[in-house]
Amino acid sequence: MKSKDNKIWTVKDVLFWTSDYFSEKDIPSPHLNAELLIAHVLKCSRLDLYMKYDRPLAEKDLSHIKKLIKSRASHYPIQYLLGTTEFYGIPLFVDEGVLIPRSETEILVDAVISYIKQSDQKSWTILDIGTGTCNIPISISNSFKDSEKEIHIVATDISERALQLAKKNIDNLKIQNISLVQSDIFDKVTVTFDCIISNPPYISEREFKELPAEVSEHEPKEALFAKEDGLEFYHKILLNADKFLKENGQIFFEIGAYQKDGISKLAEQCNYKIIDTKKDYNDFDRVVILKK
Ligand code: GLN
């Protein structure tokens, strides 16, 4: 392709131009972002870009890349532009109707997996409340796919759009042991479980201003924010958990950095207690495990 000044744009030119432009616009990991977007348009891997380094770009690819560069430079999330992300080593579809899975949530998944592994119990029923992309159930299911354990997971979300995407992810990965239910927390849940898991919305209205625009302007508000200082959904779950948890069942929550004390108080009021806490990579309390 030739631009107005007759310059032929090769893959290499576009890569370096984009990476510099993203740096100017304060996009984190500018070179990686440039590679991901260009590889996405050229339908190849990031590594393949270097095999095509001196190849001139077709007009239509260049104009597609330009469009994506413009969005990304205005801090639109790269995962939504690509339509995919990776969680727990698994490729997942994402769109604007769901929260983009975060690496911290892998700590929650790890906690559940090690709890199941260290027990002799063979058959497990698990409930994930507010499943979004279905990242948590999919990672758990995938971890036990060649194991003796029989796992069945019910994944709920209030959002129909989220559930459509969850279904797309489950179908794409050919997973058989996850059922999706549209439900406002326990609303449409009728059975009891060994574990209840949730990474609910937990950002308080007060914290809204501190969020990067990339998050507050583009990710779904109903997946981010909660009343009661961010504790609304923990409270609602704890108030009713009794009816949906089997004897000796456990609850696994991802929590906000400063929410452990608040949750501990709510738990006490509802006759639960925190029996374990996991820290994240920044040393914040990130996961709490609760029991009667
Ligand atoms: N369960 C999903 C996740 O952990 C969605 C969470 C949410 O929407 N708050 O990423």
Residues whose N, C-alpha, C, O or C-beta is under 5 A from the ligand:
A	BS01	LIG	L99 I100 P101 R102 T105 G130 T131 G132 T133 N199 P200 P201 A223
